């Protein structure tokens, strides 16, 4: 047999070969104290069941059988079927080579374990205390049969997994023979129960750890500080029995003496050792771990390690306020949520991180909140940990090259797939909706949503990778330069990037010059509102023609993430309000300014590369290049994503108008206040009676949400500190400026924004860029150095401070402040 591998064999780290549990143990065995063992590859299982596949398919397709009956028949079939010829002899050799001379644990390791949302925890069987090759072979056969346990079948079906695609590897491992006065159990490198990321949580009991894992008996619970591994809390249970290995083959329960029952199963030094092992496993795997461990004769062993992918949620606006500054209608969020979370886990897989098993964003009281504990769980898990010093970078070069090759490939594959997406958008826009029944209109909307989900799959990876590249570049610069100088060099290297937003802004600038060349129109731009200018355009055909062409190109740009709000092509007065701002600016040689910036940027790049160690020069060059590529790609991805809004609004408007005709809605746009679950049933089954009540409830809630500032932490109301004159945020763009502020709540305030003031907003998006030409500084409630506001401010040389909590409530129009963009501080000068 060529399908048996020692746990220390690098080939055993392949999940497809060793299953989730086996691959994890093999990875751990490279550097951690894992008991010796072997993996019986999933290929052996496939060879075992190959002659039975038709029988399995027949049983699975028999509608007269329930899950229990199917399980019984399949298990009986497998338990009676001979193992592959030569397996037992090969097992004997592999067991002897691995030094497995005593009792062993035979553990199932399914190839579908640890998929997103499908951990299969406890679904398959493990056998302890097995002795002798013949007994081990029978235990392997029993593991194979456990792939078809009655409770596994509905689990796979619920996860949408094909039964016949499932396969089973088996781990045969030396059994750590924990004595009756020794301990075993589980440990978590962070506390997933309370969400304390600075503590290790340990559950322990005397004897083998299966009683702890299975939850069969009371256990001791300890919490240790990660910083020094000292105790923070201990709860000692009364433990009446312990499970130990039985020399006769298997395990047995023994009764504990009275004096031992209320004694802690781990002393202080053992608790610290277990905590250190949990943190070492986290460092090895690059992510918080849930481990199984055991003591034997004074030695501590790691029995299993898996990623922790669920923590208690702490819903805050930290991650969501920039993307979703305003209330959200239920239908828009319901349509987006599934695609967002699919993209999130796709991105984590690309980045070598485990999938997240819960919600990252949710809607609460019509505002979107992010799970800040999840953010903390996944933060700092990037390759920047390889960049501690120059020697670490040198040593990590082969790993960086192999592990992150996808970073170079993703922009190419994304651009390739973009063509298909754009063609499908065009086809959807050309479809006739006239006369279609409601189910067909709803199918049109669902096809748009499915297209969006497919297109968006890699897009969060783009944003996360951009952030990682920025962090990595800055960290590499700090290896050679003082922090402030490194930040200055970083800003110069990324000061100019050719983005789609930049191209759109250049076209807006050209339109503003065209308007200025028409004296009558230029005067109207000074005095009329955007709404009034729309009515005036037919009398200025040259400008009107160019303006219409601009809207044809870019009219899908959104005013708000929520599809409830119109886009530029439906609200051209908003674009004209932006042009009014640009028309106030005198002519300038923007191309010459951009050339100077690019020359300065290229000069800085040449200096950085010439001073980098020769063997690191290519890496530094690639990180700089890719940081720019991903900056442009992140902007382009957002630009193209919003193309979905036009067909989506078209389809929902058609449905809304039909519901108005049916007397169910009074306004077609009220369709956005119907939750997806209600609308889906109404459209497919033609039962519309639930719609009016849903609209009344959610429209009232949405409008009320728009009148209040949401709690930053959901459920924790916080009054802003109106007495403080120093407001702290994050540095977005360097520089110091003093001036009066003007709070812009949305596009309706664009036309009122005064020249040479400091722009204050919850957040900004590309549609806000013309305001930056009027502003002398930027302050936002959300975002960071990679936000639209920060990037645009750096390009224009405007000091900017981001993520200043409650700033739109704290500052009033006309109040004078000092903005320090380097240190992320705003000082109120009128207090």
Protein Blocks (a to p, Z undefined) as FASTA:
>chain_A
ZZbccfklmklmpmklnommlmmmmmmmmmpccdddddddfklmmmmmmmmmmmmmmmmm
mmkbcfklmmmmmmmmmmmpccdehklmmmmmmmmmnopabccddddddfkgoiahilog
okaccdehiacjklmmmmmmmmmmmmmgfklmmmmmmnopafklpccdddddddddddfk
bccddddfbdfknopakbccddddehjfklmmnopaccddddddfklopafbdcddddfb
dcdddfkopaddddddfklmmgcfbdfklmmmmmmmmmmmmmmnopacddddddeehiac
dfbdcddfbdcddddfklmmmmmmbccdfklmmmmmmmmmmmmmmmmmmnopacdfbdfb
dceehiacddfklmmmmgopafklmmmbmklmmmmmmmmmmmmmmmmmmmmmmmmmmmmm
mmmmmmmmmpcfehpafklmmmmmmmmmmmmmmmmmmmmmmmmmmmmmmmmmmmmmmmmp
cfklmmmmmmmmmmpccdfklmmmmmmmmmmmmmmmmmklmmmmmmmcfklmmmmmmmmm
mlmmmmmmmmmmmmmpcfbfblkbccfklmmmlmmmmmmmmmmpccddfklmmmmmmmmm
mmmmmmmmmmpcfklmmmmmmmmmmmmmmmmmmmmmmmmmmmmmmmmmmmmmmmmmmmmm
nomambfklmmmpcfklmmmmmmnopaklmmmmmmmmmmmmmmmmmpccdfbghiacddd
fkbcbdcdddfbgcdddddddddfbfklmmmpcghiacddfbdcfklmmmmmmpgbdcdf
edcfkbmklmmmmmnopacdehiehklmmpcghiacdddfknopacdfkZZ
